[in-house]
Amino acid sequence: MAIYKRGSIYWYKFTFNGEAIRESTRQKNQHTARQMEAAHRASLAKGEVGIRDKKDIPTLKSFCTNRVEPWAKSTFEQASPKTWLWYGFGIDSLKNSTTLANLKLNDIGPELVAEYASERQRDGLQISSVNSCLRALRRVLRLAVEWGVLEASPKVKFLSGEHRRERVITPKEEALYLAAALPLLHDVSVVLFDTGMRPEECHCLRWENITWDGGRNGVLLIAKGKTKAARRVLPLSPRVRMVLENRWKAAGEPGEGWVWPAKTKDGHINHDSLKLQHKKALKLAKVRSFEVYSIRHTFLTRLGESGCDVWTLARVAGHSNISISQRYVHPSEDAVLNALSRLSGHNFGHSAEKLNSARSGELLLSTANREG
């Protein structure tokens, strides 16, 4: 019985009359997968069916149009519009590619992926945009594997030199920026600096998700976001409490509604609402340019430097995987030594006296062995 796992799904593989048979069971249960493999073997042996026809592999364009696009639209258009826009951009790029669009999925390999990247560069896209297209291609190919259309997806290599939003803003730059910002940008930025929320999470805050008497200064609930892990409760710092409470009172102490209402399609501010204000504040403050998202990176960097462990940081940040959080956490030498010291204490009964006693016992035993 030759079954194996791809992700959480079991596949089986065996040879019948010199023909390799490999199929997905679409099952997560090992025993069920074995039963399905045995049933297939038996049906072939009894002559009830012949070798199953090989699957008709669709072209990339066809797969995107008929499978990926409808799935992404139904999954993200309402729940996460930003994610849906990302899928839309990536899918359009793939469907219009002269390099890949009309190729079957199983014909796409690393060399063609590299050629696709070159094609997008020739179209005038920056490295970050090209990498975004490559991430969309990788996602599409992995979905093909997950849905049983492909057995494996090729490795997608990204271009180096991508501009990342990882600038850390100094406390002095923060003070200058906030002093130069207009009231709305100032208040939004304070919330971002002290909570580390994603900007889009902050933009759609609602009054009913803020509790003034929770924790020390109150708490806020992020009801939804980029992933399931985005749903979390964050404490308010004193200045975030002051900013939000002042806006709440100015709005007539509402029990519900947007914290940052605006005349947009969604009814609240978005990235474009603050773009011009942000540029003006940077110019007036005379600080090195940074993106609004860098405020989140700054908060998480400060949190990591404060000694926060990776699990807590992941919870605060709303990361779905701690591997993302690990880049912010760098244990100091003292922290490592203290951890090892606590481990040694545990092994010897948490007592320095017992530790010394154990060492004395080892010395006596060594001496006795030599004398013996």
N, C-alpha and C positions, 0 to 999 in steps of 0.2 A: 504494500500500500504506500504510494508515494504522494503524500499530501504535504503542502507547505503553505506558509502564510505570506500574503502581501498586504502590509498594513494590518487591518483587523479582519481581512477576508481570507478564507482558505481556498487554495487552488489544488488541483491534482494533475499529475503527469505520469503517463505510462506509455509503453510501446505495444502496438497490436499489429501483427502481420507486417512488421517493419515500418509501420507508420506511427509517428509520434503524436500522441493525444495529450493535449494540454488545455484545460478549461477551468474557469472560475466557478466555484459552487455558489457564490454570492451568500455564503453562510459564515457566521462567526463561531459556530459551534463545531468543535473538532469531530465529535462522534457523527453528527449529521453529514459532515463533509466526507468522512470515510464511507458512510453508507451510500452516498451519491456516487463516489468513485467505484465502489463495488457493484452497484447497479449498472453503471455504464459498462464496466468490464463484462458483466454477465450478459447484457443485452447484445454486445458485440460477439461474444463467444457463441451464443445461441443462434446467431444469424438473424436476430429480430431487426437489427438495423445494420447498415453498413458503416463505413468510416464517415463520420459527419463532415459535411461540406465545410470547407474553410470559410470563415466569416468574410463578408464583403466589407473591407475597410473603407470608410468614407474619406473624402478629401478634407483638408483642413477647413476650407471655406464652407463646405456642406455641414461638417460637424459643428462649426461655430453657429451657423445659421439655424440649424434644426434642433440642436441639443443645448449648446452652452448659452446662447443668447436668451431663449425662453426661460431656461432655468435661472439665470442670473437676474432677469427682469422680475420674475415672480418672487424671488428670494430677497432681493435688495432694493428694488425701486421704492417701496414704501418704508421698509424697515431701516435701510441705510442708504439714502440717496447718493452720498459721496462714494460709497463702494460701487454702486450701480454705474455712476459716471466713469469710474476707473475701468470697470469691465467694458462699458460701451466704447471707450477710447481704444482699449486694447483689442477688442474684437474687430472693430472697424479697420484697425491697422493690419490685422492678420488677413481679413477678407480681401483687402485691397493690395496685398503684397504680390508683386510679380514673381517673387522667389518661391513663396510657400503656398499661396492660396489654393492652387490647383493640384498640389501634391497629396497623395494618400498619407495618412497619419504615420503609417509604418515605414514610409520612405524618408521621413524627416530625421536627419542625424546631426551630429555636432557641426560638421562642415557647412551644412545648409543653414543651421542656426546662426553661425558666424556670418554667412553671406547675407542673411536677413538683417543682422545688425548693421552691416556695411550699407545695405540698401536704405535703411532708415537714416543713417548718417548722411548719405548722398541726398536724401530728401530735405536736409537742413535741420534735423532734430538735434538738440543738445544731448550730451551723454546721459543725463538723468532721464530724459524723455525716452531715449533708446532703451535704457535699462527697464523703464516702465513697460515698454512693449515686450521686452524679453521676459519679464515677470508674468505678463499676460499669457505669452506662449507657453511658459512652463506650467502655469495653472491649467491651461486648456489640455495640455498633454497629460498632466496628472489626473485630470478628470476623466480622460479617455481610459486610463488604466483603472481608475476607481470604478467606472461604469462597465468594465469588461470589454471595451472596444479594442484596447491594446494590452499586450502582455507587460511591456515595460516602456518607460519614457526615456528619451535621450537626455544627457546632461546639458543644461543650458548655462553657458558661461557668460557672465556679465562684463561690461566694459569697465576698465579702471578709470579713475580720475573723476568720478561722479561727485558733484558738489553736495555735501551733506549738511543738514541743519543741526550741527553739533557744536555751535559756538556757545561757550559759557559766558554769560554776562556777569561782570563784576558788580559788587555792591555799589560802587561809585557810579558806574554806568547806569545801573538800575535807578538810582536816586535822580540822576540828571534826566533820564528818559521820562520818569513819572512826573517830574517837575515841568517838563515841556509838553506833556500830553494834554489834550483836551479832556474835559470831565468824563465823557463816556469811555474813551480809550484808557484813561487813568484807572477808572474803576474796574474795567475788564482786566487790565494788566495786573492790578493788585491781586485779584482773585487767582489769576494764572500763576503769578510769582509765589503765592503762598499755598497753593493746592496741587500744582503740577498737572491740572486737568488738560486734556487735549482741547485746543481752541473750540472745536465744534461741540464738545461736551458743555463747555462754558456758555456758548452762544444760546443753547436751548434749555438753559436752567429755568425751572418754574418755581413759583413761590410755595406751592404745596409740597415741594420736595426739600424745603428748608425748615429745620426745627430749631427754634431759638433757645430752648431750654435743654438741649441734649449736649452731653460732654461738658467741657469747661466754658466754651464760648458759643456753643451751638454746633450743629452738624448739617450737612447737606447730602442728599441722595442723588447719585448719578443713575438715572433710571435705565438708560440704554446708551450704547456706544458702539465702538468698532467691533468688539467681540463680546461673548457672554461674560468674560471676566471684567468687562468695562462697568458692569453694574456693581456699585460699591458705595459705601458711606464714608465721607471724609469730614474731619473736624475743621471748624472755622478758627483761623488765627484771630487775635484781637483786631487787627486792622481789616481783615476780611469781614469780620462781624460788623465793624463800624461802617464800612462801605455799603454792605448789603442792607443793613438796618436803616441807614440814611435814605437809600433809594426806596426801601419799603414804605417808610413813613411819608416820603415825598409823593409816592403813588397812592396814598390813602390807605395804607395797611391792608392790601388785598389778601384774600385767602387763597387765591389761585391766579394763574396767568403767567405770562412770560416775564422773567426778571429784566430782560433787555428787549422790549418790544420795538418793532420797526416796521416800516411800510415795505415789506418784502413779501415774496410768495408764501413763505412759511410763517410770517408774522413776527419774526424775531431777527436780530442782527445775524449777519454771516461774515465770512472772510472779506468779501468785497466791501462791506459796510465800513470797515476800519482801515482799509488799505491806504487811502489818501492821508488819513489822520496819522497813521503809523509813519509814513514817509516824512510828513511834516515834523513830527516829534523827533525823529532821528536827526533831521537837519538842524533843528533848533538846539537840540541837546549836544550836538557836535560829538557824537559817539560813533564808533565803528559800526557799520550797518549790520543788522541781524534780522532774521525772520521772526515773526510772532511765535512760531513753533519752537524757537530756540529758548523761549521762556520756560517751557516744559522741561527741556533738556537741562537747563540751568537748575531748576528746582530738584530734579532727580539726582543730578551730580552733587548738589549740596547735601541732599538727604543721604546719599551713599557715603560721602566724606564724614558725615556726622557719626558714622558707626552703625547705621541701620543694616540689619541683616537682609539677605537677598529675598527671603520669603515675604517679609513685611514690605519691602520696597515694591515687590511685584503686586502685592495687594493694593497698596496706595496708588500705584501707577495704572492699575487695571490691565497689566500684561497677562496674556494668555499662556505665556511660557517663561519660566525663570531664566532661560538662556538670554532673553532680551534684557532682563534686569541685571544680569551678572556683570555687564560692562560698567555699571555704575558703582559696584561694590568691590573695593580693594582692601581686604583686611590688612591692618598694620602689623608690624613684627610683634609689637606688644600684645595685640589681640590673639595672634597665633600662639605665643608663649603662654598666655593666660589660659587659653583653651586646653593646651597640652597639660598645663599644671593642674587644671581641674580634673582632667582625665586620670592623671597619675594619682591624685588624691582619692578619686573614686575607687581605683583598683586596690588601694591600700587602706580603705575604710575611712577616707576623708580626714585623716588625722596625720599631722606632721610627726607627732610622737610615734605613731605606729609605723610610719615610713622609716624613721630613724631606727626603730626597734627591729624592723625587718632587715635593714641593712646590717645592723649589728649581728643579727642571727646568721646572715649569710657569711659574714666575716668569721664568726666562730666556727661555723661548719667547715669553711675552707681551711682554717687552721687545724682543726681536728683531723681532716682528711690528710693533710700534709704530715702531721705527727704520726698518724696511723700508718 
